[in-house]
Amino acid sequence: MIVSTTPSLEGKKITQYHGLVTGEAIVGANILKDWFASITDVIGGRASQYEKSLRTAKDLAVAEMVEQAERLGANAVVGVDLDYETIGKESSMLMVSASGTAVSFVSNQQSI
């Protein structure tokens, strides 16, 4: 499955549009990670635990979107957009949503 932020795929001809597909993931931030992140913020550097949580949420959202596209018979998702939001009391949770258009394509070298 090809996943692309672009509206088209170089060297491929889109033959069918299956529609919008989405995926969402919500991850919580716990007190221990918050405490270590605040120390990192004070002394400088990267908050690696938050980065790991963010990456995990993104991967889950994209995987859910791809599964939905596969169920529709698509072999690619184009025009993918990722959105990041904090939700919950005191922004204690992170939501990542992925959306795109499920399509079927053939290589330009293949006959239709």
Secondary structure per residue as TSV (DSSP state, phi and psi in degrees):
chain	resnum	aa	ss	phi	psi
A	1	M	-	360.0	123.0
A	2	I	E	-88.8	132.8
A	3	V	E	-122.1	121.6
A	4	S	-	-137.9	143.6
A	5	T	S	-80.8	-11.9
A	6	T	S	-84.1	157.4
A	7	P	S	-80.2	-10.1
A	8	S	S	-139.1	170.4
A	9	L	-	-121.4	118.5
A	10	E	T	-59.3	131.0
A	11	G	T	79.0	6.2
A	12	K	E	-126.8	146.6
A	13	K	E	-111.0	119.6
A	14	I	E	-73.7	124.0
A	15	T	E	-106.6	-18.8
A	16	Q	E	-154.8	138.3
A	17	Y	E	-105.4	123.8
A	18	H	E	-96.7	-14.8
A	19	G	E	115.0	-177.5
A	20	L	E	-70.7	136.1
A	21	V	E	-128.2	147.0
A	22	T	E	-138.9	161.1
A	23	G	E	-150.2	143.8
A	24	E	E	-133.5	150.1
A	25	A	E	-146.1	136.8
A	26	I	E	-123.5	127.3
A	27	V	E	-124.0	143.7
A	28	G	E	-95.2	151.6
A	29	A	-	-106.6	126.3
A	30	N	-	-92.5	169.1
A	31	I	H	-61.8	-40.5
A	32	L	H	-62.4	-45.4
A	33	K	H	-62.7	-39.9
A	34	D	H	-60.6	-43.2
A	35	W	H	-63.5	-47.7
A	36	F	H	-64.5	-37.6
A	37	A	H	-65.1	-38.7
A	38	S	H	-66.1	-36.4
A	39	I	H	-65.1	-43.8
A	40	T	H	-59.6	-41.2
A	41	D	H	-62.2	-37.5
A	42	V	H	-71.9	-45.3
A	43	I	H	-91.0	-6.5
A	44	G	-	93.6	165.1
A	45	G	S	109.1	-169.8
A	46	R	-	-103.7	145.6
A	47	A	-	-90.3	82.4
A	48	S	H	-63.1	-32.4
A	49	Q	H	-66.5	-40.0
A	50	Y	H	-67.2	-40.4
A	51	E	H	-61.1	-41.6
A	52	K	H	-63.8	-43.3
A	53	S	H	-63.0	-42.0
A	54	L	H	-63.3	-44.5
A	55	R	H	-63.6	-42.1
A	56	T	H	-61.9	-45.3
A	57	A	H	-62.2	-41.8
A	58	K	H	-62.9	-45.5
A	59	D	H	-61.8	-40.5
A	60	L	H	-65.5	-43.7
A	61	A	H	-63.8	-43.9
A	62	V	H	-66.3	-41.1
A	63	A	H	-62.0	-40.4
A	64	E	H	-64.4	-41.0
A	65	M	H	-63.3	-43.8
A	66	V	H	-63.4	-42.0
A	67	E	H	-59.6	-41.7
A	68	Q	H	-63.3	-42.0
A	69	A	H	-64.2	-41.3
A	70	E	H	-62.1	-40.0
A	71	R	H	-62.8	-27.2
A	72	L	T	-84.7	-5.6
A	73	G	T	89.6	13.8
A	74	A	-	-82.0	157.4
A	75	N	S	-120.0	9.8
A	76	A	E	-160.6	158.8
A	77	V	E	-127.6	124.0
A	78	V	E	-114.1	163.5
A	79	G	E	64.2	33.8
A	80	V	E	-69.5	135.7
A	81	D	E	-127.3	133.4
A	82	L	E	-110.9	131.9
A	83	D	E	-122.1	140.7
A	84	Y	E	-122.3	130.8
A	85	E	E	-139.8	148.0
A	86	T	E	-99.3	139.8
A	87	I	E	-137.3	167.4
A	88	G	S	91.2	170.6
A	89	K	G	-61.9	128.1
A	90	E	G	58.6	30.2
A	91	S	G	51.0	48.2
A	92	S	-	-84.1	-4.4
A	93	M	E	-131.2	150.8
A	94	L	E	-117.0	129.8
A	95	M	E	-114.5	132.7
A	96	V	E	-120.0	129.4
A	97	S	E	-121.8	140.7
A	98	A	E	-122.0	136.3
A	99	S	E	-142.9	151.2
A	100	G	E	-169.7	-174.5
A	101	T	E	-110.2	123.0
A	102	A	E	-78.0	131.1
A	103	V	E	-137.7	162.9
A	104	S	E	-114.8	142.2
A	105	F	E	-138.1	163.7
A	106	V	E	-130.7	152.9
A	107	S	E	-67.1	147.1
A	108	N	T	-59.8	-22.5
A	109	Q	T	-76.8	-22.5
A	110	Q	S	-82.7	148.2
A	111	S	-	-87.3	149.6
A	112	I	-	-86.3	360.0
